[in-house]
Amino acid sequence: MTQAPLNGDIGRVLGGRYRLVAPVGSGASARVYLADDVTLRRRVAVKVLHEGLSEDDAFLRRFRAEAQTAASLNNPHVLGVYDWGHDAVPFLVTEYLGGGSLRGMLEAGERLTLSQALLTGLEAARGLDYAHGHDLIHRDIKPANLLYDESGRLRIADFGLARAIAEAGLTDQDGSMVGTVRYSAPEQARGERVGPAADIYALALVINEAVTGEVPFMSDTAIATLMARADTPFEADPALGPMQGVLRRCGALDPAQRPSAGELAAELMASATDLARPTPLPLIGPAPGIATGIDSTQHGTVHEVSPVGSIGSDSGSEEPDVRWPWAIVGLIGLIAIIVGGYLTWDSNQPVVYEVPDVAGQTRVQATEALGEIGLVTNFSDRRESGTSAGEVLATDPVAGTEVAEGDLIVVYVSLGEPLIGIPDVDGLTAVEAIDRLEMQGLTVGTIYEEAHEEILAGYVIKAMVPTGVIELEPGSGVDLRVSTGPATRAVPTLPESLDPDAAESVLTDARLMPNRAHEFSDNVPEGLVIRFEPSVGALVDAGTSVTIVVSDGPAPRAIPAVIGLDVDEATGLLREAGFAVSGVQGDPSLAVLATDPPAGELHLPGTSVVIATQLTSN
C-alpha cells in the first residue's frame, strides 16, 4: 500500500476540526500526527488510516464500532479516545502523550531494568484488567502500543483497531497480517478463537523483550515464527529474576492455564518486594519541534507595548515646557486612529448566533436550521440507547453556545440502538436458545430441522449467522439449525460368513442395538445366523434393537409308528422321517413287532433305529 508523505498533510483539517500540525510517526496501517483541536483549543494525536481502507465498507463498519467501544473506556492506563471520523480517509483522535513509546526506547538501544519492566508490566496489566472486564480484547499488544506521558505513566493504545484492521486483511511489510505474528499467542498461530489470554501472552513477550532485547521464537518468516510458537511453551529468560515464574505461566500453551490480567498484576506486585525502587524511564519523547506542537504563528503572537516615557523638564529651569500643545495634538490623533480602527474592526466582525437546539430532528431538518443562520455542518454518526436511526442527538458546540457566521458545527446523528452481540447458542436445546436470544434483545428467525448423527433431537446444531458478523441490530432474527436426531437407516445385509459375532459388528456399525435369539433349522447349520428381525432392508431409527436369530440345528422329532408293517414299508417310513435303519432283528419277511428307540420318542434326525420282527413264522 503506497503511503502519502508525512509532511504532505501538514495544515490539513480533518472533520472540520483537527488541524494536523506535525508528523509523529508512520506504520503499516496508519500515519500519526500531532494536531490542534480548533474547537477545544487542545493538543491531540490524530491517527490517519491509509487511503485504501476508506473504500472497504466492511472495515469502516467495524472501525466505527470499535472506535465507539474504545471511546467508552476510562482508565488511567488506557489511551483516551476523543473522536473518530471519515474525511476522505478514516481517522481516530486520541489524547497526545509526549513520552513516546516502549518501541521507541528499544529502538534507541535502551533496555529496562527489572524494576522498570515490572512497573511497565504492572500498569499494562491493570489497563488490560479494566478492558477485559468490559469484554474488550486488544489483540495487538506490542511495544509500539505501550505509550507514556511526560511523567512516565503508561497507557495502552489502539484498543479495537487491531481487530478492524485484521478483518480488512491489511498486511505488514513482510506480508504478515498486521499485529498477529511477532507477539501472537499459540492459539492465534493455531487459528483458534482469541480471548483475553492472548493479550496476557503478548504482554509476557513484551516484558521479556524490554529487559533482554529479544522476542522468543522469532524466525526469518512469519510462518516459521507461528509454527515454532504453536506447540512450544514460552520460557521466560532467567534475566527476568523474580518475574520469571509468573511470566512462564503467562506463556503456557493452554490459554486456560494463564493468569488473568488482574492475577498478573497481583503477582507482579508480589514480585516487587524483591526489587529496588525503579529509576525514571529513559523516555524517548517527540522529535524536535513536536514538544510544544503548536507555534505562535498558529494562534497569533501577543506583543507588549512599552509605556510612553513621561514628559521631562529641566530641573534647573523655571520656564514652562512649550511642547505640551503638540503632545495634546498627538494624543488627539492617536485617539482618532484608535476609534477609527475600532469602528473598522467592529464593522468587519462576523455576526454572532446562538447554536439552535436541533436534538430530535432529522439530518435534513438540522441542516436547514443551521444553514439558515450561516453555519456549516459536519455530521458524525454513532449509536445510542433509546434513539432511532437518523435522529439528531446533539451538536458540538452544544445548543445555546455563541458562534460566528460560517463556523463549523458537528451534528451527531444516531445510527439507532447499540448493536447487540450474538450469544453462543450452539449445543443448547431449542427452547434454551430462544430464551437466550430474547434475553439479549434478539429474536429467532426460521428454525431449520435436519438429521444429525451426533446431536440429539431438539438441540441446536448451529446459529446461522453470516461469517464475521458478531453483532446485530436489536430485534434482528437469528435462524437456527436444530437436530431431529440421527436419520433412519436400513437393516444391513447379513455377513457372508453367517457368523453371529460378525453380524453384531454389522449392526453396531449401523448404530443399531444387536441381541440374539435361537431356533431350530433343518437348513442352517447349528451356530450360524438364520436371519435378522426386523428383516434386511427394513427402515428403522438409530438405536433400534435388531434380533440376530441363530440356528440350533434341526429340531428333535418323534420315531414314527411302524408296528404291523413289513420291514420294507417300515424302513421307508423311518427314512422319510429322517432316521437311519441300522438293522433288523428277526425274520425280515415277517411284520414289524417293535422299534428301538420305540415309536413316539423324540430324537434328532439321523438317529439309528433297529427294527424287530417275529423270530419265526407260524
Legacy VTK file of the C-alpha trace (Angstrom):
# vtk DataFile Version 3.0
C-alpha trace
ASCII
DATASET POLYDATA
POINTS 618 float
0.000 0.000 0.000
1.532 3.319 -1.050
1.866 5.799 1.784
1.500 9.527 1.329
4.445 11.654 2.549
4.003 12.561 6.190
4.718 16.253 5.676
2.271 16.466 2.781
-0.717 16.561 5.131
0.587 19.261 7.484
-2.002 22.035 7.751
-4.834 19.774 6.608
-8.020 19.975 8.735
-9.899 16.720 9.312
-13.551 16.670 10.242
-13.580 20.459 10.083
-11.889 20.497 13.483
-8.477 18.828 13.728
-5.592 20.745 12.112
-2.569 18.487 11.505
0.473 20.231 12.942
3.439 17.850 12.888
4.136 14.213 11.979
4.756 11.814 14.844
5.266 8.511 13.033
4.045 6.072 10.409
3.250 2.352 10.406
1.773 -0.332 8.189
-1.785 0.793 8.828
-1.700 4.498 9.642
0.164 7.780 9.963
0.123 9.623 13.301
0.162 13.398 13.667
0.202 15.931 16.432
-2.899 18.058 15.835
-4.676 21.137 17.137
-8.319 20.680 18.150
-9.514 24.078 16.932
-12.791 23.737 18.832
-11.464 22.959 22.307
-8.013 24.501 21.706
-6.103 21.498 22.926
-3.310 19.297 21.675
-4.391 15.862 20.398
-2.993 12.951 18.395
-4.680 12.004 15.122
-4.151 8.557 13.634
-4.912 8.773 9.901
-5.510 5.322 8.433
-4.238 4.588 4.965
-6.340 5.575 1.968
-7.017 2.017 0.793
-9.126 1.359 3.873
-11.551 4.154 3.030
-13.020 2.034 0.225
-13.605 -1.036 2.402
-17.194 -0.769 3.677
-16.797 -3.778 5.975
-13.721 -2.208 7.541
-15.433 1.150 8.008
-18.354 -0.501 9.805
-16.008 -2.402 12.069
-13.836 0.707 12.569
-16.842 2.756 13.702
-17.997 0.040 16.106
-14.536 -0.482 17.602
-13.881 3.268 17.889
-17.143 3.752 19.793
-16.260 0.916 22.142
-12.731 2.225 22.721
-14.078 5.736 23.394
-16.204 4.329 26.221
-13.129 3.161 28.142
-11.989 5.376 31.010
-8.878 4.159 32.787
-5.548 5.823 33.635
-3.708 3.086 31.739
-5.827 3.092 28.568
-5.235 5.792 25.954
-8.227 8.137 25.831
-10.135 8.163 22.542
-11.796 11.530 21.915
-13.342 11.249 18.468
-13.285 9.427 15.152
-14.435 10.202 11.649
-14.113 9.611 7.921
-12.935 12.617 5.953
-11.769 11.059 2.660
-9.751 8.780 4.955
-10.798 7.226 8.281
-9.131 8.791 11.319
-9.053 8.394 15.083
-8.488 11.215 17.589
-6.808 10.395 20.916
-5.042 12.159 23.733
-1.471 13.118 22.889
1.318 11.689 25.046
4.735 13.298 24.965
6.782 10.475 26.464
6.983 8.279 23.372
6.542 4.508 23.248
8.321 1.458 24.596
9.202 0.630 20.982
10.968 3.991 20.695
13.067 3.218 23.769
14.017 -0.251 22.494
14.923 1.039 19.025
17.093 3.694 20.651
19.112 0.901 22.260
17.617 1.314 25.726
16.805 -1.693 27.927
14.627 -1.553 31.022
15.841 -2.570 34.444
13.891 -5.279 36.232
12.114 -2.652 38.332
11.237 -0.546 35.283
9.999 -3.610 33.353
7.915 -4.728 36.318
6.303 -1.299 36.603
5.575 -1.267 32.852
4.055 -4.765 33.060
2.038 -3.832 36.156
0.482 -0.730 34.570
-0.233 -2.610 31.328
-1.840 -5.475 33.284
-4.077 -3.009 35.123
-5.172 -1.452 31.839
-5.893 -4.903 30.364
-7.774 -5.959 33.503
-10.066 -2.943 33.093
-10.594 -3.565 29.360
-11.150 -7.306 29.754
-13.719 -6.525 32.437
-15.581 -4.587 29.735
-15.393 -7.556 27.300
-12.794 -5.846 25.118
-9.726 -7.754 23.898
-6.789 -5.803 22.467
-5.359 -8.479 20.096
-2.213 -6.443 19.300
-0.216 -5.854 22.490
3.285 -4.798 21.410
5.890 -2.179 22.426
4.584 0.322 19.851
1.166 0.298 21.551
2.563 0.967 25.035
2.808 4.757 25.274
3.992 7.040 28.091
3.094 10.531 29.155
5.785 13.031 30.121
5.834 11.680 33.702
6.343 8.076 32.566
2.820 6.747 33.216
1.864 4.029 30.714
-1.241 3.893 28.552
-2.286 1.154 26.139
-3.158 2.450 22.653
-5.209 1.094 19.739
-7.887 -0.888 21.579
-10.228 -2.325 18.942
-8.209 -1.031 15.975
-6.243 -4.265 15.545
-9.427 -6.265 15.048
-10.821 -3.862 12.441
-7.537 -3.796 10.506
-7.135 -7.579 10.693
-10.621 -8.071 9.233
-9.655 -5.703 6.398
-6.825 -8.077 5.511
-4.110 -5.410 5.811
-0.598 -6.840 5.699
2.688 -5.612 7.083
5.806 -5.080 5.001
6.859 -8.721 5.346
3.444 -9.899 4.115
2.219 -10.961 7.537
-1.058 -9.865 8.989
-0.710 -6.665 10.993
-0.324 -7.294 14.712
-0.594 -11.086 14.520
2.890 -12.584 14.306
5.677 -11.067 16.413
3.720 -11.230 19.681
0.931 -13.641 18.700
-0.207 -16.345 21.128
-0.110 -20.096 20.317
-3.887 -20.174 19.836
-3.558 -17.432 17.212
-0.881 -19.491 15.450
-3.230 -22.486 15.518
-6.103 -20.435 14.082
-8.223 -20.829 17.210
-10.539 -18.306 18.811
-8.703 -15.474 20.587
-9.598 -14.466 24.137
-8.129 -12.255 26.889
-5.381 -14.827 27.495
-3.801 -13.868 24.127
-3.184 -10.340 25.462
-1.511 -11.829 28.565
0.801 -13.985 26.403
1.780 -10.991 24.250
2.486 -8.830 27.309
4.811 -11.534 28.690
6.798 -11.463 25.424
6.947 -7.658 25.550
8.302 -7.654 29.138
10.884 -10.261 28.122
11.968 -8.076 25.180
12.064 -4.906 27.290
14.728 -6.454 29.549
16.676 -8.693 27.139
16.026 -7.098 23.750
14.933 -10.477 22.383
11.496 -11.758 21.278
11.273 -15.549 21.789
10.575 -17.863 18.822
11.361 -15.199 16.199
12.353 -16.731 12.838
13.118 -15.444 9.372
9.499 -15.754 8.216
6.114 -15.232 9.800
5.128 -18.846 9.107
8.235 -20.183 10.846
7.561 -17.947 13.855
3.969 -19.174 14.124
4.962 -22.840 13.758
7.615 -22.518 16.481
5.145 -20.869 18.831
2.172 -23.169 18.199
3.372 -26.108 20.297
6.321 -24.874 22.383
5.738 -23.183 25.782
7.368 -19.796 26.360
10.193 -19.897 28.901
10.973 -16.504 30.407
14.639 -15.519 30.298
16.458 -16.080 33.635
17.456 -12.407 33.469
13.866 -11.580 34.457
14.607 -12.618 38.039
11.560 -12.722 40.370
9.203 -12.169 37.426
10.355 -15.370 35.702
7.767 -17.638 37.349
4.649 -15.578 36.606
5.820 -14.836 33.041
6.348 -18.566 32.470
2.688 -19.117 33.428
1.714 -16.296 31.066
3.427 -18.262 28.279
1.513 -21.525 28.775
0.306 -23.206 25.571
-3.184 -23.681 27.029
-4.885 -20.264 27.425
-6.834 -21.614 30.427
-3.577 -22.084 32.342
-2.515 -18.437 32.018
-3.315 -15.929 34.778
-5.927 -13.255 34.185
-4.784 -9.646 33.868
-5.832 -8.985 37.470
-3.940 -12.044 38.709
-0.874 -10.995 36.712
-0.962 -7.532 38.297
-1.200 -9.059 41.784
1.728 -11.430 41.173
3.881 -8.642 39.742
3.152 -6.583 42.845
4.260 -9.533 44.984
7.490 -9.778 42.942
8.233 -6.090 43.511
9.241 -6.710 47.124
12.472 -8.309 45.896
13.427 -5.392 43.629
14.810 -1.914 44.112
12.655 1.158 43.571
12.522 1.864 39.792
14.531 4.767 38.416
12.849 7.110 35.873
12.265 5.530 32.475
14.587 6.511 29.603
11.691 8.135 27.738
12.104 8.833 24.042
9.941 11.926 23.637
8.726 13.613 20.452
11.047 14.777 17.732
12.336 18.378 17.928
9.537 20.813 17.208
6.830 18.484 18.487
7.293 19.079 22.198
5.116 22.157 22.116
3.479 21.118 18.887
1.864 24.477 18.111
3.957 27.567 17.425
2.965 31.152 17.976
2.021 31.715 14.361
-0.971 29.417 14.773
-2.654 31.455 17.456
-1.252 34.943 16.888
1.637 36.495 18.759
0.988 38.891 21.651
3.331 41.819 21.798
3.776 44.007 24.889
3.764 47.813 24.320
6.245 49.637 26.426
4.743 52.667 28.321
5.441 56.101 26.887
8.077 57.912 28.891
6.977 60.925 30.976
7.400 64.402 29.528
10.600 65.560 31.042
11.664 69.120 32.307
14.938 70.716 33.151
15.120 70.804 36.926
17.331 73.856 36.752
14.924 75.869 34.613
11.706 77.558 35.667
10.468 78.149 32.099
7.311 76.241 31.197
7.674 73.358 28.677
6.207 74.835 25.440
5.968 71.140 23.864
2.699 70.133 25.599
0.317 71.569 22.916
1.925 69.258 20.384
1.536 66.366 22.795
-2.193 67.092 23.020
-2.473 67.201 19.229
-0.643 63.878 19.009
-2.860 62.370 21.666
-5.999 63.506 19.823
-4.635 61.996 16.638
-3.859 58.735 18.409
-7.377 58.615 19.826
-8.813 59.185 16.349
-6.736 56.359 14.981
-7.838 54.033 17.766
-11.517 54.930 17.367
-11.346 54.615 13.606
-9.567 51.315 13.907
-12.153 50.028 16.355
-15.021 51.078 14.073
-13.353 49.374 11.139
-12.704 46.228 13.225
-16.260 46.221 14.552
-17.763 46.546 11.076
-15.725 43.538 9.942
-16.699 41.265 12.830
-18.863 38.289 11.842
-22.434 38.070 13.028
-22.744 36.014 16.211
-25.541 33.478 16.634
-26.599 31.006 19.261
-26.447 27.375 18.165
-30.089 26.278 17.885
-31.331 23.150 19.634
-31.825 20.590 16.842
-31.814 17.456 19.017
-34.555 15.079 17.940
-34.743 16.493 14.405
-33.761 14.660 11.248
-30.460 15.219 9.476
-32.211 17.298 6.780
-34.087 19.436 9.320
-30.899 20.110 11.297
-29.025 21.086 8.125
-31.754 23.548 7.180
-31.978 25.048 10.686
-28.220 25.568 10.955
-27.840 26.668 7.340
-30.411 29.429 7.772
-28.042 31.275 10.111
-24.960 30.622 8.007
-23.439 27.740 9.991
-21.582 24.913 8.268
-22.493 21.382 9.364
-20.416 18.255 9.574
-22.113 15.007 10.547
-20.804 12.301 12.846
-22.746 9.073 13.284
-22.920 6.978 16.411
-25.227 4.589 18.203
-27.025 5.484 21.402
-29.584 3.688 23.545
-33.157 4.949 23.367
-32.728 6.634 19.976
-33.908 5.976 16.440
-31.757 5.832 13.334
-31.484 9.253 11.672
-32.336 11.191 14.835
-30.081 14.131 15.764
-28.545 13.509 19.184
-26.575 16.676 19.923
-24.263 19.296 18.446
-20.728 20.432 19.130
-20.690 23.234 20.258
-23.818 22.481 22.284
-27.106 24.304 21.803
-27.037 27.858 23.176
-23.316 28.396 22.513
-22.465 31.641 20.688
-20.757 31.037 17.349
-19.874 33.205 14.387
-21.416 33.006 10.961
-19.546 30.413 8.900
-18.370 28.419 11.917
-18.395 24.634 11.688
-20.968 22.747 13.777
-20.611 18.990 14.286
-24.020 17.312 14.322
-24.165 13.894 15.961
-26.749 11.655 14.319
-27.982 8.338 15.678
-27.417 5.105 13.815
-30.033 3.590 16.112
-29.787 1.445 19.197
-26.355 -0.041 20.008
-25.664 -3.291 18.211
-26.206 -6.457 20.223
-23.595 -9.180 20.499
-24.804 -12.542 19.203
-24.792 -15.074 22.072
-23.402 -18.576 21.609
-26.402 -20.917 21.424
-24.785 -23.908 19.707
-25.453 -27.086 21.669
-28.390 -25.668 23.655
-31.907 -27.008 23.372
-34.080 -25.015 21.001
-36.048 -23.637 23.964
-32.865 -22.558 25.757
-31.528 -20.933 22.582
-34.735 -18.952 22.075
-34.648 -17.746 25.691
-31.012 -16.661 25.425
-31.552 -14.770 22.170
-34.598 -12.979 23.542
-32.740 -12.050 26.741
-30.124 -10.353 24.537
-32.797 -8.422 22.652
-32.756 -10.602 19.528
-35.417 -12.891 18.103
-35.489 -16.314 16.478
-35.903 -16.328 12.726
-36.523 -19.584 10.876
-35.824 -22.928 12.534
-34.470 -25.470 10.053
-34.699 -29.090 11.192
-32.204 -31.645 9.947
-30.918 -35.052 10.935
-27.613 -35.242 12.775
-25.728 -38.369 13.771
-24.126 -36.857 16.899
-26.566 -34.221 18.218
-29.752 -35.300 19.953
-33.155 -34.306 18.646
-34.274 -30.854 19.787
-30.753 -29.430 20.263
-29.258 -26.560 18.222
-26.674 -27.625 15.664
-25.638 -24.061 14.775
-26.897 -20.472 14.683
-26.984 -19.359 11.036
-25.081 -16.052 11.106
-23.028 -14.608 8.208
-19.281 -15.160 8.526
-17.602 -12.443 10.564
-20.850 -10.957 11.918
-20.738 -10.761 15.708
-23.346 -8.035 16.349
-26.857 -7.357 15.053
-29.468 -4.643 15.221
-31.808 -5.013 18.226
-34.749 -7.246 17.379
-32.951 -8.949 14.486
-33.884 -12.562 13.853
-31.313 -15.353 14.078
-32.030 -18.534 12.098
-31.280 -21.840 13.821
-30.425 -25.316 12.569
-31.984 -27.788 15.018
-31.289 -31.520 15.105
-34.026 -34.106 14.612
-31.570 -36.743 15.793
-29.921 -39.416 13.645
-31.621 -40.278 10.331
-33.454 -43.581 9.755
-31.376 -46.361 8.273
-31.966 -49.776 6.603
-31.239 -53.022 8.463
-27.957 -54.144 6.844
-27.284 -57.333 4.892
-26.232 -60.492 6.732
-22.478 -61.192 6.675
-21.483 -63.873 4.183
-19.944 -65.961 6.937
-23.244 -66.006 8.876
-21.067 -65.728 11.978
-23.069 -64.218 14.909
-20.140 -62.045 16.093
-19.696 -60.628 12.593
-23.443 -59.976 12.475
-23.217 -57.975 15.736
-20.435 -55.795 14.247
-22.516 -55.096 11.149
-25.441 -53.919 13.280
-23.255 -51.846 15.644
-21.610 -50.060 12.693
-25.096 -49.104 11.535
-25.804 -47.675 15.041
-28.354 -50.410 15.795
-28.618 -52.446 19.019
-27.956 -56.188 18.435
-29.399 -59.027 20.551
-29.572 -62.781 19.942
-32.261 -65.470 19.755
-32.031 -69.169 18.809
-34.272 -71.558 16.863
-34.052 -74.947 15.193
-33.378 -75.118 11.484
-33.222 -78.005 9.074
-31.424 -75.792 6.534
-28.891 -73.696 8.506
-26.179 -75.481 10.447
-26.092 -75.073 14.175
-24.331 -71.893 15.384
-24.839 -69.842 12.189
-27.183 -66.881 11.606
-30.552 -67.674 10.085
-31.894 -64.078 9.701
-32.269 -60.560 11.233
-35.533 -59.378 12.779
-36.631 -56.818 11.521
-35.534 -58.227 8.209
-32.754 -56.951 5.989
-33.706 -53.654 4.255
-36.332 -52.607 6.795
-36.117 -48.832 7.706
-35.610 -48.230 11.419
-34.402 -45.437 13.739
-30.862 -45.315 15.070
-30.606 -47.337 18.260
-33.392 -49.733 17.287
-32.981 -53.263 18.675
-32.381 -55.867 15.951
-32.510 -59.598 16.780
-29.885 -61.980 15.376
-31.642 -65.381 15.004
-29.035 -68.151 15.396
-29.606 -71.764 14.330
-29.636 -74.566 16.900
-29.704 -77.103 14.037
-32.629 -79.423 13.203
-35.336 -79.906 15.844
-35.843 -83.357 17.585
-38.751 -85.376 16.193
-40.822 -88.492 17.163
-39.914 -92.022 15.987
-42.796 -92.923 13.631
-45.082 -95.907 14.449
-44.312 -98.799 12.055
-45.629 -101.811 14.042
-47.558 -104.217 11.808
-45.862 -103.020 8.638
-43.495 -105.180 6.704
-39.790 -104.370 7.016
-39.532 -102.527 3.673
-42.503 -100.281 4.444
-41.175 -99.559 7.941
-37.694 -98.799 6.618
-39.077 -96.333 4.044
-41.225 -94.561 6.621
-38.333 -94.195 9.099
-36.011 -92.833 6.454
-38.617 -90.294 5.294
-38.767 -89.073 8.893
-35.005 -88.508 8.817
-33.915 -91.587 10.751
-31.496 -94.318 9.687
-32.380 -98.052 9.924
-29.318 -99.764 11.336
-30.592 -103.373 11.321
-33.438 -105.912 11.556
-33.792 -108.380 14.406
-35.860 -111.402 13.463
-37.246 -112.691 10.199
-37.219 -109.771 7.701
-40.127 -111.316 5.876
-42.395 -111.006 8.866
-44.305 -107.941 10.177
-42.641 -105.430 12.475
-43.273 -106.030 16.154
-41.265 -103.070 17.629
-38.511 -100.478 17.078
-35.575 -99.343 19.149
-35.908 -96.486 20.028
-39.618 -97.083 20.386
-42.270 -95.209 18.433
-43.150 -91.773 19.796
-39.763 -90.986 21.407
-38.147 -87.670 20.334
-34.751 -87.975 18.659
-32.598 -85.859 16.369
-32.721 -86.614 12.669
-30.116 -89.248 11.683
-30.611 -91.275 14.833
-30.190 -95.054 14.125
-33.319 -97.244 14.591
-33.372 -101.073 14.893
-36.491 -102.886 13.596
-37.644 -106.041 15.448
-39.858 -108.765 13.835
-41.108 -112.245 14.860
-38.291 -114.720 15.065
-40.169 -117.491 13.168
-43.309 -117.664 11.146
-46.292 -119.780 12.365
LINES 1 619
618 0 1 2 3 4 5 6 7 8 9 10 11 12 13 14 15 16 17 18 19 20 21 22 23 24 25 26 27 28 29 30 31 32 33 34 35 36 37 38 39 40 41 42 43 44 45 46 47 48 49 50 51 52 53 54 55 56 57 58 59 60 61 62 63 64 65 66 67 68 69 70 71 72 73 74 75 76 77 78 79 80 81 82 83 84 85 86 87 88 89 90 91 92 93 94 95 96 97 98 99 100 101 102 103 104 105 106 107 108 109 110 111 112 113 114 115 116 117 118 119 120 121 122 123 124 125 126 127 128 129 130 131 132 133 134 135 136 137 138 139 140 141 142 143 144 145 146 147 148 149 150 151 152 153 154 155 156 157 158 159 160 161 162 163 164 165 166 167 168 169 170 171 172 173 174 175 176 177 178 179 180 181 182 183 184 185 186 187 188 189 190 191 192 193 194 195 196 197 198 199 200 201 202 203 204 205 206 207 208 209 210 211 212 213 214 215 216 217 218 219 220 221 222 223 224 225 226 227 228 229 230 231 232 233 234 235 236 237 238 239 240 241 242 243 244 245 246 247 248 249 250 251 252 253 254 255 256 257 258 259 260 261 262 263 264 265 266 267 268 269 270 271 272 273 274 275 276 277 278 279 280 281 282 283 284 285 286 287 288 289 290 291 292 293 294 295 296 297 298 299 300 301 302 303 304 305 306 307 308 309 310 311 312 313 314 315 316 317 318 319 320 321 322 323 324 325 326 327 328 329 330 331 332 333 334 335 336 337 338 339 340 341 342 343 344 345 346 347 348 349 350 351 352 353 354 355 356 357 358 359 360 361 362 363 364 365 366 367 368 369 370 371 372 373 374 375 376 377 378 379 380 381 382 383 384 385 386 387 388 389 390 391 392 393 394 395 396 397 398 399 400 401 402 403 404 405 406 407 408 409 410 411 412 413 414 415 416 417 418 419 420 421 422 423 424 425 426 427 428 429 430 431 432 433 434 435 436 437 438 439 440 441 442 443 444 445 446 447 448 449 450 451 452 453 454 455 456 457 458 459 460 461 462 463 464 465 466 467 468 469 470 471 472 473 474 475 476 477 478 479 480 481 482 483 484 485 486 487 488 489 490 491 492 493 494 495 496 497 498 499 500 501 502 503 504 505 506 507 508 509 510 511 512 513 514 515 516 517 518 519 520 521 522 523 524 525 526 527 528 529 530 531 532 533 534 535 536 537 538 539 540 541 542 543 544 545 546 547 548 549 550 551 552 553 554 555 556 557 558 559 560 561 562 563 564 565 566 567 568 569 570 571 572 573 574 575 576 577 578 579 580 581 582 583 584 585 586 587 588 589 590 591 592 593 594 595 596 597 598 599 600 601 602 603 604 605 606 607 608 609 610 611 612 613 614 615 616 617
